[in-house]
């Protein structure tokens, strides 16, 4: 009889940081404007290290400007 056992020898560790920084609030063209960013660092036992970052802007239009 044959057993089907799968073992994953990969180990990994991750750390991440996310933040949102308010830039504007309650002005004529924006109810809110924020700068958002995130960074993730991963370490794999069989691959090495990788660092990935993202940057974005969140713009919330005031309801009176919406159709």
KOLFIGU-802067 format. One record per atom (N, C-alpha, C, O, CB): residue in one letter; chain; atom name; x, y, z. Coordinates in Angstrom, 3 decimals, decimal comma. Glycine has a CB too. Example, Ala and Ser with C-alpha at 12.3 -4.5 7.8 and 13.67 -1.06 7.14 Angstrom:
<rs>
<r aa="a" ch="A" at="N" x="13,190" y="-5,690" z="7,800"/>
<r aa="a" ch="A" at="CA" x="12,300" y="-4,500" z="7,800"/>
<r aa="a" ch="A" at="C" x="13,200" y="-3,300" z="7,800"/>
<r aa="a" ch="A" at="O" x="14,236" y="-3,319" z="8,465"/>
<r aa="a" ch="A" at="CB" x="11,308" y="-4,473" z="9,046"/>
<r aa="s" ch="A" at="N" x="12,850" y="-2,250" z="7,080"/>
<r aa="s" ch="A" at="CA" x="13,670" y="-1,060" z="7,140"/>
<r aa="s" ch="A" at="C" x="12,900" y="0,030" z="7,870"/>
<r aa="s" ch="A" at="O" x="13,409" y="1,138" z="8,039"/>
<r aa="s" ch="A" at="CB" x="14,084" y="-0,598" z="5,725"/>
</rs>
This chain:
<rs>
<r aa="x" ch="A" at="N" x="0,846" y="-1,181" z="0,000"/>
<r aa="x" ch="A" at="CA" x="0,000" y="0,000" z="0,000"/>
<r aa="x" ch="A" at="C" x="0,888" y="1,241" z="0,000"/>
<r aa="x" ch="A" at="O" x="1,887" y="1,296" z="0,717"/>
<r aa="x" ch="A" at="CB" x="-0,961" y="0,000" z="1,223"/>
<r aa="x" ch="A" at="N" x="0,522" y="2,227" z="-0,801"/>
<r aa="x" ch="A" at="CA" x="1,320" y="3,444" z="-0,941"/>
<r aa="x" ch="A" at="C" x="0,593" y="4,608" z="-0,269"/>
<r aa="x" ch="A" at="O" x="-0,606" y="4,802" z="-0,472"/>
<r aa="x" ch="A" at="CB" x="1,594" y="3,758" z="-2,440"/>
<r aa="x" ch="A" at="N" x="1,317" y="5,370" z="0,520"/>
<r aa="x" ch="A" at="CA" x="0,740" y="6,549" z="1,171"/>
<r aa="x" ch="A" at="C" x="1,063" y="7,788" z="0,354"/>
<r aa="x" ch="A" at="O" x="2,173" y="7,932" z="-0,157"/>
<r aa="x" ch="A" at="CB" x="1,268" y="6,701" z="2,621"/>
<r aa="x" ch="A" at="N" x="0,100" y="8,671" z="0,234"/>
<r aa="x" ch="A" at="CA" x="0,296" y="9,949" z="-0,445"/>
<r aa="x" ch="A" at="C" x="0,445" y="11,040" z="0,607"/>
<r aa="x" ch="A" at="O" x="-0,538" y="11,612" z="1,078"/>
<r aa="x" ch="A" at="CB" x="-0,888" y="10,264" z="-1,413"/>
<r aa="x" ch="A" at="N" x="1,676" y="11,310" z="0,958"/>
<r aa="x" ch="A" at="CA" x="1,964" y="12,348" z="1,951"/>
<r aa="x" ch="A" at="C" x="2,737" y="13,457" z="1,249"/>
<r aa="x" ch="A" at="O" x="3,765" y="13,213" z="0,616"/>
<r aa="x" ch="A" at="CB" x="2,777" y="11,773" z="3,177"/>
<r aa="x" ch="A" at="N" x="2,233" y="14,662" z="1,369"/>
<r aa="x" ch="A" at="CA" x="2,891" y="15,816" z="0,761"/>
<r aa="x" ch="A" at="C" x="3,451" y="16,672" z="1,892"/>
<r aa="x" ch="A" at="O" x="2,733" y="17,080" z="2,805"/>
<r aa="x" ch="A" at="CB" x="1,897" y="16,640" z="-0,147"/>
<r aa="x" ch="A" at="N" x="4,738" y="16,930" z="1,805"/>
<r aa="x" ch="A" at="CA" x="5,376" y="17,807" z="2,780"/>
<r aa="x" ch="A" at="C" x="5,921" y="19,009" z="2,029"/>
<r aa="x" ch="A" at="O" x="6,580" y="18,865" z="0,999"/>
<r aa="x" ch="A" at="CB" x="6,510" y="17,066" z="3,571"/>
<r aa="x" ch="A" at="N" x="5,646" y="20,180" z="2,544"/>
<r aa="x" ch="A" at="CA" x="6,131" y="21,407" z="1,931"/>
<r aa="x" ch="A" at="C" x="7,348" y="21,873" z="2,715"/>
<r aa="x" ch="A" at="O" x="7,220" y="22,305" z="3,860"/>
<r aa="x" ch="A" at="CB" x="5,021" y="22,508" z="1,896"/>
<r aa="x" ch="A" at="N" x="8,516" y="21,790" z="2,114"/>
<r aa="x" ch="A" at="CA" x="9,718" y="22,183" z="2,829"/>
<r aa="x" ch="A" at="C" x="9,930" y="23,696" z="2,881"/>
<r aa="x" ch="A" at="O" x="10,885" y="24,159" z="3,504"/>
<r aa="x" ch="A" at="CB" x="10,905" y="21,537" z="2,196"/>
<r aa="x" ch="A" at="N" x="9,064" y="24,466" z="2,245"/>
<r aa="x" ch="A" at="CA" x="9,236" y="25,921" z="2,204"/>
<r aa="x" ch="A" at="C" x="8,829" y="26,554" z="3,536"/>
<r aa="x" ch="A" at="O" x="7,763" y="26,270" z="4,082"/>
<r aa="x" ch="A" at="CB" x="8,409" y="26,528" z="1,052"/>
<r aa="x" ch="A" at="N" x="9,685" y="27,397" z="4,025"/>
<r aa="x" ch="A" at="CA" x="9,384" y="28,232" z="5,190"/>
<r aa="x" ch="A" at="C" x="9,444" y="29,683" z="4,732"/>
<r aa="x" ch="A" at="O" x="10,245" y="30,037" z="3,867"/>
<r aa="x" ch="A" at="CB" x="10,387" y="27,962" z="6,383"/>
<r aa="x" ch="A" at="N" x="8,594" y="30,514" z="5,317"/>
<r aa="x" ch="A" at="CA" x="8,651" y="31,929" z="4,953"/>
<r aa="x" ch="A" at="C" x="8,243" y="32,797" z="6,130"/>
<r aa="x" ch="A" at="O" x="7,527" y="32,372" z="7,037"/>
<r aa="x" ch="A" at="CB" x="7,750" y="32,215" z="3,744"/>
<r aa="x" ch="A" at="N" x="8,726" y="34,026" z="6,077"/>
<r aa="x" ch="A" at="CA" x="8,388" y="35,046" z="7,075"/>
<r aa="x" ch="A" at="C" x="7,995" y="36,300" z="6,309"/>
<r aa="x" ch="A" at="O" x="8,561" y="36,600" z="5,257"/>
<r aa="x" ch="A" at="CB" x="9,592" y="35,326" z="8,071"/>
<r aa="x" ch="A" at="N" x="7,024" y="37,029" z="6,845"/>
<r aa="x" ch="A" at="CA" x="6,596" y="38,268" z="6,209"/>
<r aa="x" ch="A" at="C" x="6,368" y="39,344" z="7,254"/>
<r aa="x" ch="A" at="O" x="5,992" y="39,071" z="8,394"/>
<r aa="x" ch="A" at="CB" x="5,323" y="38,046" z="5,387"/>
<r aa="x" ch="A" at="N" x="6,608" y="40,582" z="6,825"/>
<r aa="x" ch="A" at="CA" x="6,304" y="41,740" z="7,651"/>
<r aa="x" ch="A" at="C" x="5,766" y="42,813" z="6,708"/>
<r aa="x" ch="A" at="O" x="6,238" y="42,950" z="5,579"/>
<r aa="x" ch="A" at="CB" x="7,574" y="42,244" z="8,458"/>
<r aa="x" ch="A" at="N" x="4,780" y="43,571" z="7,177"/>
<r aa="x" ch="A" at="CA" x="4,236" y="44,613" z="6,313"/>
<r aa="x" ch="A" at="C" x="3,804" y="45,819" z="7,130"/>
<r aa="x" ch="A" at="O" x="3,531" y="45,728" z="8,327"/>
<r aa="x" ch="A" at="CB" x="3,057" y="44,077" z="5,500"/>
<r aa="x" ch="A" at="N" x="3,753" y="46,953" z="6,439"/>
<r aa="x" ch="A" at="CA" x="3,325" y="48,219" z="7,038"/>
<r aa="x" ch="A" at="C" x="2,392" y="48,892" z="6,041"/>
<r aa="x" ch="A" at="O" x="2,677" y="48,941" z="4,845"/>
<r aa="x" ch="A" at="CB" x="4,556" y="49,149" z="7,395"/>
<r aa="x" ch="A" at="N" x="1,283" y="49,405" z="6,540"/>
<r aa="x" ch="A" at="CA" x="0,344" y="50,162" z="5,723"/>
<r aa="x" ch="A" at="C" x="0,039" y="51,468" z="6,438"/>
<r aa="x" ch="A" at="O" x="-0,038" y="51,511" z="7,665"/>
<r aa="x" ch="A" at="CB" x="-0,961" y="49,349" z="5,453"/>
<r aa="x" ch="A" at="N" x="-0,134" y="52,540" z="5,659"/>
<r aa="x" ch="A" at="CA" x="-0,457" y="53,837" z="6,267"/>
<r aa="x" ch="A" at="C" x="-1,272" y="54,678" z="5,289"/>
<r aa="x" ch="A" at="O" x="-1,165" y="54,529" z="4,072"/>
<r aa="x" ch="A" at="CB" x="0,839" y="54,592" z="6,685"/>
<r aa="x" ch="A" at="N" x="-2,079" y="55,556" z="5,849"/>
<r aa="x" ch="A" at="CA" x="-2,840" y="56,535" z="5,073"/>
<r aa="x" ch="A" at="C" x="-2,629" y="57,896" z="5,723"/>
<r aa="x" ch="A" at="O" x="-2,864" y="58,071" z="6,919"/>
<r aa="x" ch="A" at="CB" x="-4,373" y="56,163" z="5,005"/>
<r aa="x" ch="A" at="N" x="-2,184" y="58,851" z="4,922"/>
<r aa="x" ch="A" at="CA" x="-1,902" y="60,202" z="5,429"/>
<r aa="x" ch="A" at="C" x="-2,925" y="61,159" z="4,834"/>
<r aa="x" ch="A" at="O" x="-2,973" y="61,326" z="3,615"/>
<r aa="x" ch="A" at="CB" x="-0,438" y="60,656" z="5,076"/>
<r aa="x" ch="A" at="N" x="-3,748" y="61,794" z="5,675"/>
<r aa="x" ch="A" at="CA" x="-4,730" y="62,758" z="5,166"/>
<r aa="x" ch="A" at="C" x="-4,017" y="64,005" z="4,616"/>
<r aa="x" ch="A" at="O" x="-3,130" y="64,561" z="5,264"/>
<r aa="x" ch="A" at="CB" x="-5,735" y="63,157" z="6,289"/>
<r aa="x" ch="A" at="N" x="-4,417" y="64,428" z="3,419"/>
<r aa="x" ch="A" at="CA" x="-3,842" y="65,627" z="2,813"/>
<r aa="x" ch="A" at="C" x="-4,827" y="66,794" z="2,824"/>
<r aa="x" ch="A" at="O" x="-4,449" y="67,927" z="3,124"/>
<r aa="x" ch="A" at="CB" x="-3,403" y="65,332" z="1,382"/>
<r aa="x" ch="A" at="N" x="-6,092" y="66,517" z="2,498"/>
<r aa="x" ch="A" at="CA" x="-7,143" y="67,546" z="2,487"/>
<r aa="x" ch="A" at="C" x="-8,420" y="66,962" z="3,059"/>
<r aa="x" ch="A" at="O" x="-8,638" y="65,751" z="3,027"/>
<r aa="x" ch="A" at="CB" x="-7,389" y="68,089" z="1,048"/>
<r aa="x" ch="A" at="N" x="-9,261" y="67,844" z="3,581"/>
<r aa="x" ch="A" at="CA" x="-10,548" y="67,399" z="4,105"/>
<r aa="x" ch="A" at="C" x="-11,562" y="68,526" z="3,976"/>
<r aa="x" ch="A" at="O" x="-11,281" y="69,674" z="4,320"/>
<r aa="x" ch="A" at="CB" x="-10,421" y="66,944" z="5,579"/>
<r aa="x" ch="A" at="N" x="-12,738" y="68,185" z="3,478"/>
<r aa="x" ch="A" at="CA" x="-13,866" y="69,120" z="3,376"/>
<r aa="x" ch="A" at="C" x="-13,511" y="70,418" z="2,656"/>
<r aa="x" ch="A" at="O" x="-13,721" y="71,511" z="3,183"/>
<r aa="x" ch="A" at="CB" x="-14,382" y="69,444" z="4,754"/>
<r aa="x" ch="A" at="N" x="-12,973" y="70,283" z="1,450"/>
<r aa="x" ch="A" at="CA" x="-12,742" y="71,452" z="0,600"/>
<r aa="x" ch="A" at="C" x="-13,685" y="71,344" z="-0,594"/>
<r aa="x" ch="A" at="O" x="-14,397" y="70,350" z="-0,732"/>
<r aa="x" ch="A" at="CB" x="-11,233" y="71,546" z="0,134"/>
<r aa="x" ch="A" at="N" x="-13,694" y="72,359" z="-1,457"/>
<r aa="x" ch="A" at="CA" x="-14,679" y="72,438" z="-2,538"/>
<r aa="x" ch="A" at="C" x="-14,656" y="71,230" z="-3,470"/>
<r aa="x" ch="A" at="O" x="-15,718" y="70,790" z="-3,909"/>
<r aa="x" ch="A" at="CB" x="-14,447" y="73,686" z="-3,342"/>
<r aa="x" ch="A" at="N" x="-13,507" y="70,689" z="-3,781"/>
<r aa="x" ch="A" at="CA" x="-13,402" y="69,614" z="-4,768"/>
<r aa="x" ch="A" at="C" x="-13,101" y="68,241" z="-4,158"/>
<r aa="x" ch="A" at="O" x="-13,000" y="67,246" z="-4,875"/>
<r aa="x" ch="A" at="CB" x="-12,333" y="69,957" z="-5,765"/>
<r aa="x" ch="A" at="N" x="-12,959" y="68,195" z="-2,844"/>
<r aa="x" ch="A" at="CA" x="-12,638" y="66,902" z="-2,218"/>
<r aa="x" ch="A" at="C" x="-13,183" y="66,848" z="-0,800"/>
<r aa="x" ch="A" at="O" x="-12,865" y="67,686" z="0,044"/>
<r aa="x" ch="A" at="CB" x="-11,111" y="66,660" z="-2,209"/>
<r aa="x" ch="A" at="N" x="-14,011" y="65,842" z="-0,563"/>
<r aa="x" ch="A" at="CA" x="-14,445" y="65,594" z="0,814"/>
<r aa="x" ch="A" at="C" x="-13,277" y="65,022" z="1,615"/>
<r aa="x" ch="A" at="O" x="-13,139" y="65,270" z="2,813"/>
<r aa="x" ch="A" at="CB" x="-15,667" y="64,622" z="0,850"/>
<r aa="x" ch="A" at="N" x="-12,432" y="64,243" z="0,914"/>
<r aa="x" ch="A" at="CA" x="-11,221" y="63,703" z="1,528"/>
<r aa="x" ch="A" at="C" x="-10,207" y="63,410" z="0,434"/>
<r aa="x" ch="A" at="O" x="-10,563" y="62,984" z="-0,665"/>
<r aa="x" ch="A" at="CB" x="-11,531" y="62,420" z="2,355"/>
<r aa="x" ch="A" at="N" x="-8,947" y="63,643" z="0,748"/>
<r aa="x" ch="A" at="CA" x="-7,839" y="63,306" z="-0,129"/>
<r aa="x" ch="A" at="C" x="-6,741" y="62,724" z="0,750"/>
<r aa="x" ch="A" at="O" x="-6,249" y="63,388" z="1,663"/>
<r aa="x" ch="A" at="CB" x="-7,333" y="64,557" z="-0,944"/>
<r aa="x" ch="A" at="N" x="-6,357" y="61,476" z="0,469"/>
<r aa="x" ch="A" at="CA" x="-5,376" y="60,780" z="1,299"/>
<r aa="x" ch="A" at="C" x="-4,280" y="60,161" z="0,439"/>
<r aa="x" ch="A" at="O" x="-4,527" y="59,713" z="-0,681"/>
<r aa="x" ch="A" at="CB" x="-6,059" y="59,698" z="2,145"/>
<r aa="x" ch="A" at="N" x="-3,091" y="60,145" z="0,971"/>
<r aa="x" ch="A" at="CA" x="-1,971" y="59,436" z="0,373"/>
<r aa="x" ch="A" at="C" x="-1,845" y="58,109" z="1,112"/>
<r aa="x" ch="A" at="O" x="-1,708" y="58,085" z="2,335"/>
<r aa="x" ch="A" at="CB" x="-0,636" y="60,276" z="0,448"/>
<r aa="x" ch="A" at="N" x="-1,890" y="57,002" z="0,365"/>
<r aa="x" ch="A" at="CA" x="-1,820" y="55,673" z="0,968"/>
<r aa="x" ch="A" at="C" x="-0,564" y="54,965" z="0,478"/>
<r aa="x" ch="A" at="O" x="-0,201" y="55,060" z="-0,694"/>
<r aa="x" ch="A" at="CB" x="-3,086" y="54,841" z="0,632"/>
<r aa="x" ch="A" at="N" x="0,093" y="54,256" z="1,389"/>
<r aa="x" ch="A" at="CA" x="1,231" y="53,461" z="0,970"/>
<r aa="x" ch="A" at="C" x="1,339" y="52,200" z="1,819"/>
<r aa="x" ch="A" at="O" x="0,850" y="52,129" z="2,946"/>
<r aa="x" ch="A" at="CB" x="2,520" y="54,279" z="1,060"/>
<r aa="x" ch="A" at="N" x="2,000" y="51,209" z="1,227"/>
<r aa="x" ch="A" at="CA" x="2,193" y="49,933" z="1,916"/>
<r aa="x" ch="A" at="C" x="3,512" y="49,323" z="1,447"/>
<r aa="x" ch="A" at="O" x="3,913" y="49,491" z="0,295"/>
<r aa="x" ch="A" at="CB" x="0,996" y="48,956" z="1,648"/>
<r aa="x" ch="A" at="N" x="4,175" y="48,618" z="2,350"/>
<r aa="x" ch="A" at="CA" x="5,417" y="47,901" z="2,042"/>
<r aa="x" ch="A" at="C" x="5,317" y="46,524" z="2,673"/>
<r aa="x" ch="A" at="O" x="4,916" y="46,385" z="3,829"/>
<r aa="x" ch="A" at="CB" x="6,687" y="48,677" z="2,564"/>
<r aa="x" ch="A" at="N" x="5,687" y="45,505" z="1,901"/>
<r aa="x" ch="A" at="CA" x="5,704" y="44,121" z="2,390"/>
<r aa="x" ch="A" at="C" x="7,070" y="43,521" z="2,082"/>
<r aa="x" ch="A" at="O" x="7,555" y="43,600" z="0,953"/>
<r aa="x" ch="A" at="CB" x="4,556" y="43,267" z="1,739"/>
<r aa="x" ch="A" at="N" x="7,687" y="42,918" z="3,101"/>
<r aa="x" ch="A" at="CA" x="8,965" y="42,221" z="2,927"/>
<r aa="x" ch="A" at="C" x="8,737" y="40,747" z="3,237"/>
<r aa="x" ch="A" at="O" x="8,191" y="40,400" z="4,285"/>
<r aa="x" ch="A" at="CB" x="10,089" y="42,829" z="3,850"/>
<r aa="x" ch="A" at="N" x="9,157" y="39,888" z="2,320"/>
<r aa="x" ch="A" at="CA" x="8,992" y="38,440" z="2,483"/>
<r aa="x" ch="A" at="C" x="10,357" y="37,763" z="2,382"/>
<r aa="x" ch="A" at="O" x="11,208" y="38,156" z="1,584"/>
<r aa="x" ch="A" at="CB" x="8,011" y="37,864" z="1,415"/>
<r aa="x" ch="A" at="N" x="10,540" y="36,748" z="3,202"/>
<r aa="x" ch="A" at="CA" x="11,766" y="35,948" z="3,187"/>
<r aa="x" ch="A" at="C" x="11,372" y="34,487" z="3,027"/>
<r aa="x" ch="A" at="O" x="10,683" y="33,927" z="3,878"/>
<r aa="x" ch="A" at="CB" x="12,612" y="36,166" z="4,492"/>
<r aa="x" ch="A" at="N" x="11,817" y="33,865" z="1,921"/>
<r aa="x" ch="A" at="CA" x="11,498" y="32,476" z="1,629"/>
<r aa="x" ch="A" at="C" x="12,754" y="31,615" z="1,778"/>
<r aa="x" ch="A" at="O" x="13,850" y="32,023" z="1,394"/>
<r aa="x" ch="A" at="CB" x="10,906" y="32,338" z="0,205"/>
<r aa="x" ch="A" at="N" x="12,575" y="30,429" z="2,336"/>
<r aa="x" ch="A" at="CA" x="13,717" y="29,545" z="2,542"/>
<r aa="x" ch="A" at="C" x="14,285" y="29,013" z="1,231"/>
<r aa="x" ch="A" at="O" x="15,475" y="28,705" z="1,162"/>
<r aa="x" ch="A" at="CB" x="13,320" y="28,389" z="3,428"/>
<r aa="x" ch="A" at="N" x="13,463" y="28,899" z="0,189"/>
<r aa="x" ch="A" at="CA" x="13,933" y="28,325" z="-1,068"/>
<r aa="x" ch="A" at="C" x="14,037" y="29,337" z="-2,208"/>
<r aa="x" ch="A" at="O" x="14,384" y="28,966" z="-3,329"/>
<r aa="x" ch="A" at="CB" x="13,021" y="27,217" z="-1,477"/>
<r aa="x" ch="A" at="N" x="13,742" y="30,604" z="-1,937"/>
<r aa="x" ch="A" at="CA" x="13,706" y="31,598" z="-3,006"/>
<r aa="x" ch="A" at="C" x="14,601" y="32,790" z="-2,705"/>
<r aa="x" ch="A" at="O" x="15,291" y="33,285" z="-3,595"/>
<r aa="x" ch="A" at="CB" x="12,284" y="32,069" z="-3,234"/>
<r aa="x" ch="A" at="N" x="14,597" y="33,248" z="-1,481"/>
<r aa="x" ch="A" at="CA" x="15,337" y="34,448" z="-1,114"/>
<r aa="x" ch="A" at="C" x="14,383" y="35,493" z="-0,562"/>
<r aa="x" ch="A" at="O" x="13,327" y="35,164" z="-0,022"/>
<r aa="x" ch="A" at="CB" x="16,111" y="35,006" z="-2,322"/>
<r aa="x" ch="A" at="N" x="14,763" y="36,750" z="-0,702"/>
<r aa="x" ch="A" at="CA" x="13,981" y="37,858" z="-0,159"/>
<r aa="x" ch="A" at="C" x="13,324" y="38,648" z="-1,279"/>
<r aa="x" ch="A" at="O" x="13,828" y="38,700" z="-2,402"/>
<r aa="x" ch="A" at="CB" x="14,865" y="38,779" z="0,691"/>
<r aa="x" ch="A" at="N" x="12,197" y="39,259" z="-0,957"/>
<r aa="x" ch="A" at="CA" x="11,534" y="40,159" z="-1,889"/>
<r aa="x" ch="A" at="C" x="10,851" y="41,267" z="-1,102"/>
<r aa="x" ch="A" at="O" x="10,299" y="41,033" z="-0,027"/>
<r aa="x" ch="A" at="CB" x="10,512" y="39,397" z="-2,774"/>
<r aa="x" ch="A" at="N" x="10,896" y="42,465" z="-1,646"/>
<r aa="x" ch="A" at="CA" x="10,233" y="43,611" z="-1,034"/>
<r aa="x" ch="A" at="C" x="9,334" y="44,245" z="-2,081"/>
<r aa="x" ch="A" at="O" x="9,775" y="44,528" z="-3,195"/>
<r aa="x" ch="A" at="CB" x="11,269" y="44,645" z="-0,475"/>
<r aa="x" ch="A" at="N" x="8,075" y="44,468" z="-1,726"/>
<r aa="x" ch="A" at="CA" x="7,093" y="45,038" z="-2,647"/>
<r aa="x" ch="A" at="C" x="6,433" y="46,233" z="-1,983"/>
<r aa="x" ch="A" at="O" x="6,047" y="46,184" z="-0,815"/>
<r aa="x" ch="A" at="CB" x="6,030" y="43,981" z="-3,066"/>
<r aa="x" ch="A" at="N" x="6,313" y="47,306" z="-2,751"/>
<r aa="x" ch="A" at="CA" x="5,708" y="48,529" z="-2,220"/>
<r aa="x" ch="A" at="C" x="4,599" y="49,005" z="-3,151"/>
<r aa="x" ch="A" at="O" x="4,645" y="48,774" z="-4,360"/>
<r aa="x" ch="A" at="CB" x="6,774" y="49,638" z="-2,038"/>
<r aa="x" ch="A" at="N" x="3,611" y="49,665" z="-2,580"/>
<r aa="x" ch="A" at="CA" x="2,549" y="50,304" z="-3,364"/>
<r aa="x" ch="A" at="C" x="2,300" y="51,701" z="-2,819"/>
<r aa="x" ch="A" at="O" x="2,461" y="51,956" z="-1,625"/>
<r aa="x" ch="A" at="CB" x="1,240" y="49,460" z="-3,331"/>
<r aa="x" ch="A" at="N" x="1,908" y="52,596" z="-3,708"/>
<r aa="x" ch="A" at="CA" x="1,564" y="53,963" z="-3,335"/>
<r aa="x" ch="A" at="C" x="0,272" y="54,301" z="-4,061"/>
<r aa="x" ch="A" at="O" x="0,099" y="53,949" z="-5,228"/>
<r aa="x" ch="A" at="CB" x="2,718" y="54,982" z="-3,692"/>
<r aa="x" ch="A" at="N" x="-0,632" y="54,982" z="-3,374"/>
<r aa="x" ch="A" at="CA" x="-1,892" y="55,345" z="-4,001"/>
<r aa="x" ch="A" at="C" x="-2,464" y="56,627" z="-3,425"/>
<r aa="x" ch="A" at="O" x="-2,020" y="57,122" z="-2,389"/>
<r aa="x" ch="A" at="CB" x="-2,889" y="54,225" z="-3,847"/>
<r aa="x" ch="A" at="N" x="-3,444" y="57,142" z="-4,112"/>
<r aa="x" ch="A" at="CA" x="-4,169" y="58,335" z="-3,649"/>
<r aa="x" ch="A" at="C" x="-5,645" y="57,978" z="-3,602"/>
<r aa="x" ch="A" at="O" x="-6,183" y="57,393" z="-4,542"/>
<r aa="x" ch="A" at="CB" x="-3,912" y="59,584" z="-4,588"/>
<r aa="x" ch="A" at="N" x="-6,292" y="58,333" z="-2,503"/>
<r aa="x" ch="A" at="CA" x="-7,738" y="58,136" z="-2,368"/>
<r aa="x" ch="A" at="C" x="-8,393" y="59,509" z="-2,380"/>
<r aa="x" ch="A" at="O" x="-8,125" y="60,353" z="-1,525"/>
<r aa="x" ch="A" at="CB" x="-8,099" y="57,344" z="-1,054"/>
<r aa="x" ch="A" at="N" x="-9,254" y="59,712" z="-3,366"/>
<r aa="x" ch="A" at="CA" x="-9,954" y="60,992" z="-3,527"/>
<r aa="x" ch="A" at="C" x="-11,436" y="60,727" z="-3,396"/>
<r aa="x" ch="A" at="O" x="-12,012" y="59,984" z="-4,191"/>
<r aa="x" ch="A" at="CB" x="-9,623" y="61,669" z="-4,903"/>
<r aa="x" ch="A" at="N" x="-12,053" y="61,328" z="-2,403"/>
<r aa="x" ch="A" at="CA" x="-13,496" y="61,182" z="-2,196"/>
<r aa="x" ch="A" at="C" x="-14,171" y="62,475" z="-2,614"/>
<r aa="x" ch="A" at="O" x="-13,962" y="63,528" z="-2,011"/>
<r aa="x" ch="A" at="CB" x="-13,830" y="60,834" z="-0,708"/>
<r aa="x" ch="A" at="N" x="-14,982" y="62,380" z="-3,654"/>
<r aa="x" ch="A" at="CA" x="-15,667" y="63,552" z="-4,202"/>
<r aa="x" ch="A" at="C" x="-16,846" y="63,906" z="-3,303"/>
<r aa="x" ch="A" at="O" x="-17,548" y="63,011" z="-2,833"/>
<r aa="x" ch="A" at="CB" x="-16,146" y="63,292" z="-5,663"/>
<r aa="x" ch="A" at="N" x="-17,077" y="65,197" z="-3,055"/>
<r aa="x" ch="A" at="CA" x="-18,243" y="65,605" z="-2,265"/>
<r aa="x" ch="A" at="C" x="-19,549" y="65,165" z="-2,932"/>
<r aa="x" ch="A" at="O" x="-19,656" y="65,212" z="-4,158"/>
<r aa="x" ch="A" at="CB" x="-18,244" y="67,129" z="-2,064"/>
<r aa="x" ch="A" at="N" x="-20,535" y="64,742" z="-2,151"/>
<r aa="x" ch="A" at="CA" x="-21,806" y="64,263" z="-2,729"/>
<r aa="x" ch="A" at="C" x="-22,502" y="65,280" z="-3,636"/>
<r aa="x" ch="A" at="O" x="-23,168" y="64,888" z="-4,594"/>
<r aa="x" ch="A" at="CB" x="-22,748" y="63,879" z="-1,621"/>
<r aa="x" ch="A" at="N" x="-22,361" y="66,567" z="-3,353"/>
<r aa="x" ch="A" at="CA" x="-23,036" y="67,576" z="-4,174"/>
<r aa="x" ch="A" at="C" x="-22,441" y="67,686" z="-5,584"/>
<r aa="x" ch="A" at="O" x="-23,071" y="68,279" z="-6,459"/>
<r aa="x" ch="A" at="CB" x="-22,963" y="68,929" z="-3,484"/>
<r aa="x" ch="A" at="N" x="-21,268" y="67,141" z="-5,825"/>
<r aa="x" ch="A" at="CA" x="-20,670" y="67,155" z="-7,169"/>
<r aa="x" ch="A" at="C" x="-21,035" y="65,921" z="-7,982"/>
<r aa="x" ch="A" at="O" x="-20,782" y="65,875" z="-9,186"/>
<r aa="x" ch="A" at="CB" x="-19,159" y="67,261" z="-7,066"/>
<r aa="x" ch="A" at="N" x="-21,619" y="64,934" z="-7,347"/>
<r aa="x" ch="A" at="CA" x="-22,024" y="63,717" z="-8,045"/>
<r aa="x" ch="A" at="C" x="-23,364" y="63,921" z="-8,725"/>
<r aa="x" ch="A" at="O" x="-24,222" y="64,632" z="-8,203"/>
<r aa="x" ch="A" at="CB" x="-22,095" y="62,532" z="-7,076"/>
<r aa="x" ch="A" at="N" x="-23,556" y="63,298" z="-9,896"/>
<r aa="x" ch="A" at="CA" x="-24,836" y="63,467" z="-10,610"/>
<r aa="x" ch="A" at="C" x="-25,984" y="62,792" z="-9,884"/>
<r aa="x" ch="A" at="O" x="-27,123" y="62,840" z="-10,349"/>
<r aa="x" ch="A" at="CB" x="-24,733" y="62,909" z="-12,025"/>
</rs>
